[in-house]
Amino acid sequence: MFTIENIKTQQIYTHVESSQKVSFYPDYTKGTYTPRFHVHNYKPSTKQHKQRSFKAFKNFNEATEWADRVCNMLPKEDAGDVHALTRIVKGIKHVNA
């Protein structure tokens, strides 16, 4: 379950159990929503990135359900760790394959 803690930044949701922060970005040209996990250790090239996304969804509900599923598997001490999130996402893909 997600909550919005700061009314000024309504686009940032916090997962209650894991304390992971997630934003959901709409792509109006493609008609999709992308959950972006707020992380502290994602550096795919020479520049540090503060968010990591994995896939896009057809609607907001699908995006929030998937992100909630990922966050439910994330231990609280691993919130914001891109490596822990990547392991969970790969595990979900493997189960669904």
C-alpha positions as CSV (number, residue, x, y, z in Angstrom):
1,M,0.0,0.0,0.0
2,F,1.3,3.5,-0.9
3,T,0.8,6.8,0.9
4,I,1.5,10.4,0.0
5,E,3.4,12.0,2.8
6,N,4.0,15.4,1.5
7,I,1.0,17.1,-0.2
8,K,3.5,19.4,-2.1
9,T,5.1,16.5,-3.8
10,Q,2.0,14.4,-4.6
11,Q,3.7,12.5,-7.3
12,I,6.0,10.7,-4.8
13,Y,4.4,7.7,-3.1
14,T,5.9,5.9,-0.1
15,H,5.3,2.2,0.3
16,V,4.1,1.7,3.9
17,E,5.8,-1.6,4.7
18,S,9.2,-1.1,3.0
19,S,9.4,2.7,3.0
20,Q,10.5,2.6,-0.6
21,K,9.6,5.8,-2.6
22,V,8.0,5.4,-6.0
23,S,6.8,7.9,-8.6
24,F,4.5,7.0,-11.5
25,Y,5.1,8.9,-14.7
26,P,2.5,9.0,-17.5
27,D,3.6,8.9,-21.1
28,Y,0.7,10.4,-22.9
29,T,2.0,9.7,-26.4
30,K,2.2,6.0,-25.7
31,G,-0.6,5.8,-23.2
32,T,1.5,4.1,-20.6
33,Y,2.5,4.6,-16.9
34,T,6.0,3.9,-15.7
35,P,6.8,3.3,-12.0
36,R,10.2,4.9,-11.1
37,F,11.8,3.7,-7.9
38,H,13.8,6.3,-6.0
39,V,17.3,4.9,-5.4
40,H,20.6,6.0,-4.0
41,N,23.1,3.8,-5.8
42,Y,22.2,3.6,-9.5
43,K,25.0,4.6,-11.8
44,P,24.6,3.0,-15.3
45,S,27.2,5.2,-16.9
46,T,29.3,8.1,-15.7
47,K,26.4,9.9,-14.1
48,Q,24.5,9.0,-10.9
49,H,20.7,8.6,-11.4
50,K,18.2,9.1,-8.6
51,Q,15.4,6.9,-10.1
52,R,15.3,3.5,-11.7
53,S,12.5,2.2,-13.9
54,F,12.0,-1.3,-15.2
55,K,8.9,-1.4,-17.4
56,A,5.8,0.5,-18.5
57,F,2.1,-0.4,-18.0
58,K,-1.1,0.2,-19.9
59,N,-2.8,2.0,-17.0
60,F,-2.1,3.6,-13.6
61,N,-3.7,0.7,-11.7
62,E,-1.5,-1.9,-13.3
63,A,1.6,0.2,-12.6
64,T,0.7,0.7,-8.9
65,E,-0.2,-3.0,-8.4
66,W,3.1,-4.2,-9.9
67,A,5.2,-1.6,-7.9
68,D,3.3,-2.7,-4.7
69,R,4.2,-6.3,-5.5
70,V,7.8,-5.4,-5.9
71,C,7.9,-3.3,-2.7
72,N,6.1,-6.1,-0.7
73,M,9.1,-8.3,-1.4
74,L,11.6,-5.6,-0.5
75,P,13.0,-5.6,3.1
76,K,12.9,-2.2,4.8
77,E,16.7,-2.1,5.1
78,D,17.0,-2.4,1.3
79,A,14.7,0.5,0.5
80,G,16.5,2.7,-2.1
81,D,18.9,0.0,-3.1
82,V,18.9,-0.5,-6.9
83,H,20.6,-4.0,-6.6
84,A,17.9,-5.4,-4.3
85,L,15.1,-4.0,-6.5
86,T,16.7,-5.5,-9.6
87,R,16.9,-8.9,-8.0
88,I,13.2,-8.8,-7.1
89,V,12.2,-7.6,-10.6
90,K,14.3,-10.4,-12.2
91,G,12.7,-12.9,-9.8
92,I,9.2,-11.8,-10.8
93,K,10.1,-12.0,-14.5
94,H,11.4,-15.5,-14.0
95,V,8.3,-16.7,-12.2
96,N,6.0,-15.2,-14.9
97,A,8.0,-16.7,-17.8
